[in-house]
Amino acid sequence: MLGLSVSRALCKCLSPLPAVRLQPLYTGAVLTAAEQQNKSSQAFDSSLLQFLVCPLSRKQLRYDESTNELINDDLGIAYPVVDGIPNMIPQDARMIRKDQKPTGSDQESE
């Protein structure tokens, strides 16, 4: 008797579902190349600097508009800003200076 009720429940579950009509998420016009470039070159909102810190040193960053990067001067690291969004992944950052030698090693003894 239990087997019969289980088979009836399975038959109800396996009945065809009502048809669902799917609509596209984006129905706007395709952007031209110039519009895409303007969209991708969104400016960084410098008011975010009060909240953002370097993920490695936890120190403040500064924004360099000429390179469109967030700079950590202490470590010499530059984080890129892409489409107005800072990429704070350390592996994606670039070194902006090499380690400096101590000042005493620059002098040669005679």
N, CA and C of each residue as an Amber inpcrd file, in Angstrom:
protein
   330
   0.8080000  -1.1880000   0.0000000   0.0000000   0.0000000   0.0000000
   0.8600000   1.2650000   0.0000000   1.9830000   1.2120000   0.7510000
   2.8920000   2.3440000   0.7880000   3.5050000   2.5840000  -0.5810000
   3.7940000   1.5260000  -1.2960000   4.3740000   1.6440000  -2.6240000
   3.4430000   2.3350000  -3.5990000   2.1680000   2.1410000  -3.4740000
   1.1940000   2.7640000  -4.3620000   1.1140000   4.2700000  -4.1240000
   1.1760000   4.7080000  -2.8550000   1.1100000   6.1430000  -2.5620000
   2.3850000   6.8540000  -3.0080000   3.5220000   6.1760000  -2.9240000
   4.7820000   6.7630000  -3.3940000   4.7390000   6.9370000  -4.9040000
   4.2160000   5.9460000  -5.6130000   4.1590000   6.0580000  -7.0710000
   3.1950000   7.1630000  -7.5000000   2.1110000   7.3660000  -6.7840000
   1.1900000   8.4660000  -7.1090000   1.8590000   9.8170000  -6.8800000
   2.6360000   9.9340000  -5.7750000   3.3390000  11.1860000  -5.4880000
   4.3670000  11.4830000  -6.5710000   5.0610000  10.4520000  -7.0460000
   6.0380000  10.6490000  -8.1160000   5.3590000  11.0850000  -9.4040000
   4.2140000  10.5270000  -9.7030000   3.4940000  10.9080000 -10.9190000
   3.0760000  12.3690000 -10.8720000   2.6720000  12.8550000  -9.7040000
   2.2790000  14.2630000  -9.5680000   3.5020000  15.1720000  -9.7300000
   4.6410000  14.7330000  -9.2070000   5.8610000  15.5440000  -9.2950000
   6.4040000  15.5840000 -10.7140000   6.2250000  14.5170000 -11.4530000
   6.7860000  14.4390000 -12.7960000   5.8510000  14.9770000 -13.8680000
   4.7190000  15.5230000 -13.4710000   3.8010000  16.0820000 -14.4650000
   4.4550000  17.2970000 -15.1030000   4.1260000  17.5950000 -16.3500000
   4.7790000  18.7080000 -17.0470000   4.5540000  20.0370000 -16.3360000
   5.6050000  20.8390000 -16.3210000   5.5360000  22.1650000 -15.7180000
   4.8830000  23.1310000 -16.6910000   4.2630000  24.1900000 -16.1920000
   3.6870000  25.1810000 -17.0980000   4.7960000  25.8700000 -17.8870000
   4.4780000  26.3070000 -19.0730000   5.4600000  26.9610000 -19.9380000
   5.8760000  28.2990000 -19.3220000   7.1780000  28.5800000 -19.3830000
   7.7180000  29.8240000 -18.8560000   8.3050000  30.6050000 -20.0160000
   7.9620000  31.8530000 -20.0880000   8.4830000  32.7010000 -21.1640000
   9.6810000  33.4780000 -20.6380000  10.8300000  33.2910000 -21.2550000
  12.0510000  33.9720000 -20.8540000  12.2290000  35.2350000 -21.6800000
  12.6500000  36.3040000 -21.0190000  12.9140000  37.5520000 -21.7090000
  14.3690000  37.9250000 -21.4760000  14.9910000  38.5700000 -22.4490000
  16.3940000  38.9620000 -22.2780000  16.5290000  40.0120000 -21.1740000
  17.6740000  39.9910000 -20.4920000  17.9100000  40.9540000 -19.4280000
  18.1720000  42.3540000 -19.9610000  18.8960000  42.4540000 -21.0570000
  19.2520000  43.7520000 -21.6150000  18.6130000  43.8760000 -22.9790000
  17.7370000  44.8450000 -23.1460000  17.0430000  45.0110000 -24.4160000
  17.4040000  46.3300000 -25.0860000  18.4020000  47.0540000 -24.5600000
  18.7940000  48.3370000 -25.1270000  19.6010000  48.1680000 -26.4000000
  19.9000000  49.2920000 -27.0300000  20.6700000  49.2790000 -28.2710000
  22.1290000  48.9230000 -27.9870000  22.8110000  48.4170000 -28.9760000
  24.2210000  48.0730000 -28.8590000  25.0270000  49.3650000 -28.8440000
  26.0140000  49.4440000 -27.9350000  26.8350000  50.6420000 -27.8160000
  27.8500000  50.7090000 -28.9490000  28.0840000  51.9200000 -29.4510000
  29.1240000  52.1190000 -30.4560000  30.4860000  52.0500000 -29.7710000
  31.5360000  51.9800000 -30.5610000  32.8900000  51.8790000 -30.0050000
  33.2230000  53.1160000 -29.1650000  32.8220000  54.3010000 -29.6100000
  33.0960000  55.5230000 -28.8590000  32.3560000  55.5220000 -27.5260000
  31.1180000  55.0440000 -27.5260000  30.3530000  54.9850000 -26.2840000
  30.9580000  53.9840000 -25.3200000  31.4680000  52.8620000 -25.8340000
  32.1040000  51.8710000 -24.9850000  33.3750000  52.4310000 -24.3650000
  34.1320000  53.2140000 -25.1340000  35.3570000  53.7940000 -24.6120000
  35.0350000  54.8020000 -23.5170000  34.0090000  55.6330000 -23.7220000
  33.6200000  56.5910000 -22.6990000  33.1300000  55.8830000 -21.4420000
  32.4110000  54.8020000 -21.6250000  31.9010000  54.0460000 -20.4930000
  33.0330000  53.3980000 -19.7190000  34.0460000  52.8800000 -20.4230000
  35.1490000  52.1990000 -19.7550000  36.1340000  53.1650000 -19.1170000
  36.0860000  54.4260000 -19.4840000  37.0150000  55.3930000 -18.9230000
  36.3410000  56.2470000 -17.8580000  35.5120000  55.6180000 -17.0330000
  34.8590000  56.3380000 -15.9640000  35.9000000  56.8040000 -14.9630000
  35.6790000  57.9870000 -14.4260000  36.6290000  58.5550000 -13.4850000
  36.4820000  57.9010000 -12.1150000  37.5900000  57.8250000 -11.4090000
  37.6020000  57.2900000 -10.0610000  37.0520000  58.3360000  -9.1020000
  36.1930000  57.9270000  -8.2050000  35.6150000  58.8260000  -7.2110000
  36.6020000  58.9560000  -6.0550000  37.2860000  60.0910000  -5.9800000
  38.3460000  60.2650000  -4.9860000  37.8210000  60.3130000  -3.5570000
  36.5110000  60.4540000  -3.3700000  35.9670000  60.4210000  -2.0080000
  36.1010000  59.0230000  -1.3970000  36.3250000  58.0060000  -2.2180000
  36.5330000  56.6430000  -1.7180000  37.8620000  56.4880000  -0.9860000
  38.7890000  57.4200000  -1.1940000  40.1100000  57.3040000  -0.5720000
  40.0460000  57.3140000   0.9510000  38.9990000  57.9110000   1.5110000
  38.8920000  57.9220000   2.9710000  38.5560000  56.5380000   3.5310000
  38.0510000  55.6340000   2.6770000  37.6830000  54.2920000   3.1190000
  38.6720000  53.2190000   2.6810000  39.4070000  53.4790000   1.6060000
  40.2940000  52.4650000   1.0320000  41.6690000  52.5020000   1.6740000
  42.2160000  51.3350000   1.9580000  43.5910000  51.2050000   2.4340000
  44.2580000  50.0860000   1.6500000  45.5630000  50.0710000   1.6750000
  46.3150000  49.0180000   1.0120000  46.0380000  47.6940000   1.7210000
  45.6910000  46.6430000   0.9830000  45.4180000  45.3650000   1.6300000
  46.6570000  44.7090000   2.2470000  47.8380000  45.1410000   1.8480000
  49.0700000  44.5510000   2.3920000  49.5570000  45.2680000   3.6430000
  49.5800000  46.6030000   3.6130000  50.1260000  47.3600000   4.7350000
  49.0640000  48.0340000   5.5880000  47.8240000  48.0660000   5.1250000
  46.7080000  48.7280000   5.8170000  46.9470000  50.2340000   5.9810000
  47.6890000  50.8320000   5.0410000  47.9650000  52.2720000   5.0890000
  47.1810000  52.9830000   3.9980000  47.0330000  54.2790000   4.1670000
  46.2950000  55.1120000   3.2120000  46.9250000  55.0500000   1.8250000
  46.1070000  55.2670000   0.8140000  46.5530000  55.3090000  -0.5740000
  46.3240000  56.6990000  -1.1240000  47.0060000  57.0050000  -2.1980000
  46.7430000  58.2550000  -2.9160000  46.4150000  57.9120000  -4.3590000
  45.6010000  58.7580000  -4.9850000  45.1770000  58.5150000  -6.3640000
  46.0480000  59.3170000  -7.3090000  46.6210000  58.6430000  -8.2980000
  47.4150000  59.3020000  -9.3380000  46.5680000  59.3370000 -10.6040000
  46.0850000  60.5330000 -10.9450000  45.1780000  60.6820000 -12.0770000
  45.8720000  60.4170000 -13.4110000  47.1590000  60.7100000 -13.5120000
  47.8610000  60.5310000 -14.7850000  47.9850000  59.0560000 -15.1700000
  48.1560000  58.1820000 -14.1830000  48.2670000  56.7490000 -14.4710000
  46.9970000  55.9820000 -14.1310000  46.0260000  56.6560000 -13.5120000
  44.7610000  56.0530000 -13.1000000  45.0170000  54.8630000 -12.1720000
  45.8150000  55.1220000 -11.1170000  46.1900000  54.0820000 -10.1660000
  46.1100000  54.6180000  -8.7440000  45.9190000  53.7030000  -7.8090000
  46.0210000  54.0210000  -6.3870000  47.4130000  53.6260000  -5.9340000
  48.1090000  54.5550000  -5.3040000  49.5230000  54.3830000  -4.9900000
  49.7230000  54.2120000  -3.4850000  50.5230000  53.2070000  -3.1160000
  51.0140000  53.0540000  -1.7580000  52.4830000  53.4560000  -1.8080000
  52.7850000  54.6560000  -1.3000000  54.1490000  55.1790000  -1.3740000
  55.1130000  54.4170000  -0.4770000  54.6230000  53.8930000   0.6390000
  55.5050000  53.1710000   1.5620000  56.0600000  51.8910000   0.9430000
  55.1960000  51.1300000   0.2830000  55.6260000  49.8630000  -0.3200000
  56.0260000  50.0020000  -1.7820000  55.6770000  51.1080000  -2.4090000
  55.9890000  51.2870000  -3.8190000  55.1240000  50.4260000  -4.7190000
  53.8250000  50.3630000  -4.4120000  52.8860000  49.5330000  -5.1580000
  51.8090000  50.4180000  -5.7600000  51.4120000  50.1090000  -6.9990000
  50.3480000  50.8350000  -7.6820000  49.2350000  49.8580000  -8.0440000
  48.0290000  50.1420000  -7.5410000  46.8510000  49.3200000  -7.8400000
  46.0780000  49.9790000  -8.9790000  45.7500000  49.2440000 -10.0340000
  45.0420000  49.8460000 -11.1730000  43.5830000  50.1650000 -10.8330000
  43.0530000  51.1750000 -11.5230000  41.6290000  51.5170000 -11.4360000
  41.0360000  51.2160000 -12.8020000  40.0710000  50.2940000 -12.8600000
  39.4760000  49.8560000 -14.1140000  38.0020000  50.2250000 -14.1020000
  37.5670000  50.9980000 -15.0720000  36.1810000  51.4380000 -15.1690000
  35.7300000  52.1480000 -13.9070000  36.6230000  52.9090000 -13.2880000
  36.2890000  53.6430000 -12.0780000  36.3040000  52.7980000 -10.8190000
  36.6490000  51.5110000 -10.9450000  36.6470000  50.5910000  -9.8050000
  38.0810000  50.1980000  -9.4860000  38.5440000  50.4600000  -8.2530000
  39.9130000  50.0770000  -7.9070000  40.0650000  48.5670000  -7.7950000
  41.1200000  48.0470000  -8.4140000  41.4450000  46.6240000  -8.3420000
  42.4790000  46.4740000  -7.2340000  42.0250000  46.0260000  -6.0690000
  42.8890000  45.9690000  -4.8970000  43.4940000  44.5820000  -4.6740000
  43.5590000  43.7770000  -5.7150000  44.1690000  42.4550000  -5.6130000
  45.6860000  42.6240000  -5.7010000  46.4250000  42.2230000  -4.6730000
  47.8780000  42.4380000  -4.6750000  48.5920000  41.8270000  -5.8810000
  48.1180000  40.6970000  -6.3900000  48.7620000  40.0610000  -7.5430000
  48.5960000  40.9040000  -8.8090000  47.5850000  41.7570000  -8.8690000
  47.3600000  42.6040000 -10.0410000  48.0630000  43.9540000  -9.9330000
  48.6360000  44.2540000  -8.7850000  49.3430000  45.5190000  -8.5900000
  50.7050000  45.4580000  -9.2640000  51.2860000  46.6320000  -9.4910000
  52.6230000  46.6730000 -10.0770000  53.5580000  47.4370000  -9.1470000
  54.8130000  47.0720000  -9.1980000  55.8260000  47.7710000  -8.4080000
  56.1850000  49.0500000  -9.1390000  56.2590000  50.1590000  -8.4100000
  56.5870000  51.4190000  -9.0610000  58.0120000  51.8670000  -8.7740000
  58.6850000  51.1770000  -7.8750000  60.1030000  51.4740000  -7.6250000
  60.7740000  50.2340000  -7.0690000  62.0690000  50.1580000  -7.2670000
  62.8300000  49.0330000  -6.7360000  63.2710000  49.3650000  -5.3140000
  63.6410000  48.3240000  -4.5880000  64.1530000  48.5520000  -3.2270000
  65.3810000  49.4400000  -3.2990000  65.4080000  50.4350000  -2.4090000
  66.5310000  51.3570000  -2.4100000  67.6600000  50.7890000  -1.5470000
  68.8740000  50.9950000  -2.0280000  70.0420000  50.5410000  -1.2690000
  70.2800000  51.5060000  -0.1280000  70.8830000  51.0510000   0.9620000
  71.2420000  51.9670000   2.0480000  72.2170000  53.0190000   1.5360000
  72.1740000  54.2040000   2.1290000  72.9930000  55.3230000   1.6420000
  74.4770000  55.0570000   1.8230000  74.8830000  54.2790000   2.7680000
  76.3060000  53.9930000   3.0130000  76.9140000  53.1340000   1.9310000
  76.1270000  52.2940000   1.2110000  76.6940000  51.4050000   0.2250000
  76.9630000  52.1100000  -1.1140000  76.4390000  53.3190000  -1.2790000
  76.6720000  54.0550000  -2.5180000  78.0710000  54.6530000  -2.5570000
  78.6720000  54.8560000  -1.4020000  79.9870000  55.4670000  -1.3520000
  81.0310000  54.3690000  -1.5210000  81.9800000  54.6270000  -2.4150000
  83.0610000  53.6560000  -2.6360000  84.2800000  54.0650000  -1.8110000
  84.9620000  53.1120000  -1.2230000  86.1730000  53.4280000  -0.4620000
  87.3410000  53.4700000  -1.4220000  88.2790000  54.3610000  -1.1240000
  89.4290000  54.5310000  -2.0230000  90.6240000  53.7980000  -1.5130000
